Amino acid sequence: MVVDPQVEYQGLTKSAAGSPATSPAPLPPYEWLMPLAPWACTATLAEVLTSLATQTWPAHCLVVSVDGLLPERLHQLLLASGIPLRILEAPEWEGTGAVLARGLLACRSRWVLRADADDISDPRRAELQLGHLLQHPHLAVLGTQLGERGAHGPSVVVRRVPLSSAAIRRLICWRNPFNHPTVALSREAVLAAGNYCACPAFEDWDLWLRLAAAGASCANLDQALVTAAVGKAHLARRHGLVYLRREARFLLRCAREGLLPWPQVMVLLLLRLPLRLLPASVLAALMACLRSPR
């Protein structure tokens, strides 16, 4: 399905009860930003869209940035969601960084909440994040904890990240301090830092480092407001020679651009790269150490 990037598909966003959502206090308007691959699973996307459509504080719009052309099956599914839409296509595959950058430029609200096509948002996610941002409007990024199901058995475990701006700054030089699918972004702050860039597998960490270099304040909420389905494919993307090369290129780029000091980059290369060549079961066990039971 070829969609004119200028066309907006409008619908009525309703709460889970079937009526327009209300809030005890007026919260800031926001938009969802979802990168979408043409091969996305229809059933999973339908579940994700339901979680966005039933938010207690509805979005003004769902901006869908497609990495290529939008198939008719996904087009119809998006239309059926009842969420106001802004759909952007590209004539060919671009990669995650370019897709997110294009989508953020198309957003019009001050606050933009990220949504992936395979992660489920808690019904109160937008209300809780926008409520916090109403009280702390200086923040450039506000993330949450991330629930994970599938890789660690039937139970949901939580990928924990630090809460305060100071703790985030201490961690950001060693690993990614945000769960990317959970973040609410200040559109203005992200654009001022250069927007998303083409940095395969590390588009988010790259952006956080540039925001930190610009002096931006960031935080994470203590609740897990997004649940991701993870499995062997999730682990495979973080394992092997392809990922090792991408990680090495990213870290060396950070050193060249002054985002990380050279001595620290050398330490990171020695600590992180060997992990990518470990047996997948060992890497999975190490990654599990960063999770806790919900």
N, C-alpha and C positions, 0 to 999 in steps of 0.2 A: 504494500500500500504506500503510494507516494503522497506525502503530506506536505503542504506548503508550510515552511517554517514560520510564516507570519500568521497562520490561522490559529485561533484559539478555540478549543472545543469546550464549551461551557456546560456545567451541570450543577446540581444542587448538592452540596455536601451536608450530610446529616449525621447526627450522633447515633450511637448504638441503639438508642430507644426509638429511632425513626423520626425524630424532630430536630430542628436546629439546636445545636449545642449552646448551653449558656454557661456563664462563669460568674462567680461571686464578684469579680472585679474585672474591668476591661483589661485585656492583655494585648500586647503588641501584635500586629498582623505579621504573618510569615508565609513563606512558600516552601514546599518540598522540592528538593533537587534529587532526581533519580537518574543515574546513568543506566542505560538499558542496552543489552546485547540482543541482536536479532534472533539469537538461538535460545533466549531465556525460556525456562520451563513455564508453561501456561498455568498449570495447577498451583505452582509455588507463587507466581506473580499474582494470581487471583487472591491468595491468602494474604499476601503483603498489601495489596490494594484495599482489602477489607479492613486491615488494621489501620490504614491511613484514613479511610473514609469514616471510621467510627471513633475518631479522636474527640475527646470532650471539648477541645478548642480547635475548631476546623481551620484548615489552611485556606488562604485566598486562592491558591493555585498549586497544582503539581506540575513542575517543569520536568519533562521527560527528554533527556538528551540521548539520542540513539546513536550507537556506534555503527553507523551504516544506514540502511533503509529499513523502515518499520514494516514487518510482515503484517498481512491482513489479520491473522489470528490474534496478534498482540494489540493491533489497532482496535479491534472490536472489544477486546477485554478491557482496555483502557477506557473506552467510551462507556462501557457498561458499569464502570466503577461509581459513576455519579459525582466524581471529583472534577472541579474545573481544571482544564488541561491546557498546557502550552507544550506542543510537541516540536522538537528540533531533530532534523535528520542530517546525514552527511552522505555524499555520493559513494564513499568508500570507508573502509575501516580506518580509524584514526588512533585508537589507544585511549586508555582511561584518562590520562592527564588532559588531552585535548578535548575530550568529551565533557569532562567536568568544567573545564575553563569556559567552553562555549555555553554550557548550561548556566553557570553562575552569571555570565554576562547577560543572559536573557531574563534573569530574575529581576524583580522590581522592588521587592520589599527589603527593609533594612536587615531583617533576620531571615536566614535560609537554613532549613533543617535538612540534613542529608538523609536519604533513604536508599537502601540497596534493594534490588529486585528479588532478594532471597532472604531478607531479614524482617522479622515481625516486630512492630512497635507496640508497646503497651498503650492502651487507650488513653492514659493520662500523660503520655510522654510530652506532647507539645505543651499541654497546660503547665506541667511542672517545669519544663525548661524555660518557657516564656515567662512564667511567674518569677523564676530566679533572675532572668535577664531584666525584667522590669525593675527589680531591686538592685541589680548590678549592671547597669547599661554600659559600663566601661569595658566589659569583657569582649574579647575578639572571638573566642572559642569557648563553648560550654559543652562538654561531653558527659557521658554517663558510663556506668559499668555495663558490661556486655554479658548476657547469658549465652551459653553455648550448649547445644544439644546434639547428640549423635556420635561424637568422637570419644566420649568418655563413659559410654553405657547409656542406659535409659534416663538417668537423672540429668538435670541441668546444672552445669558448673558456671562459675562467673570469672571472667577475665577482668581482674582488678587493675585499676589505674589510680594514680594519686589524685587527691581532691584539690589541694590549694595551688595557687599560682607558684608559690615558692617551691613546693615539692615537685611540681611539673618541671620547673626550670632545672632542678637538680637531676632529674631523670632523663630529660630530653636529649642530653648529649650521649646517653648510653643506649636507650631504646625508645621506641615510639610511646609517648605518654598519653595517647588518646586511642579510644576505640572508634575508628573512622566512621562506621555506619551510625554512630550515636550522636554525632556532633551537631550543634547549632552554631552557625557562623554569622559573624558580622560581615555582610557583603562588602561594605566600605573598607573595612580593615584588610580583608583578604585581597581585594583588588589593589589596595595601596601597597601590599607586600609582593605584588606581581602575579596574583592569581595562581591557579594550579599550573604546573609545568609538566612537560613530557619527561617523566622520570620513572620508567617502568617498574612496578611493584613497590615504589617508594614515593609516590606522588603526595601522599599525606604527610609523612615524616618530613619530607623536603619543605612542604608548606609551613609546618609547625616551626621548623628551625628558622625560616625566613621571618615569620611573625615574631619569634622570640628575639631575633636580632634587631627587629624594629621596636622592641620594647613593649610588645602587646601583652596584656594580662589575659590569662586563661584559667579555666577551672573545670572540674568534673563533679557531677552529682554522685552521691553515694549509692543511689538506687540503680539496679539493672533494668533499664527501660526499653531495651532492644534485645531480642533473642535471635541468634544466628544458628543456622543448621550447618554443622561442620562434619567433615568425614575425611575419607582417604584423599579425595581430590583437593580439599583444603590444605592438607599436609603436603601433598605432592607439589603444590605451587610454591612451597617454602623449602624445597629440598632439591638437591641435584646441581649439576654444573651450570645450567642456565640461570638459576636463581643466584648461585654463587657469583657469577660474572656480573649480574645486575647489582648485587649488593656491593661488590668491590667498586664498580663504576660510580655508584651513588656516594659511597664514603669518600672516595678520592675527589669527586666533584665538590663535596662539602668542604674538604680541606682547601682545594684550589680557590673556592669562593669565600673562604674565611668564615664559614658557618661552624666549623669545628676546627680545633687546633690540630696541626699535623701529628704531634706525639699521641694525642688521644685517638686519632684515626688509625695510627699504626697498631695501637692496642686493640681497637675494635676489629681490625682486620684479622689479628691473631686469635681473638676470642670467638668471633662470630663465623668466619668463613669455614673453619673445620666442621662446625655443626652441620653445614649443608651436605657434607659427605658421609655423615654417620648413617647407619642403618635407620630406615624410617621409623622402626619401632622405638629405637633409642631416642631419636629426636622427638617423637610424640610424648615419651615419658618426661623429657626435659621441659617441653612446652606445658605439660600438665602441672608442673611445679608453679607456674604463674597463675593457675586457676584455683578457686576455692569453691566448696559446696554452696549452693544457693541457700 
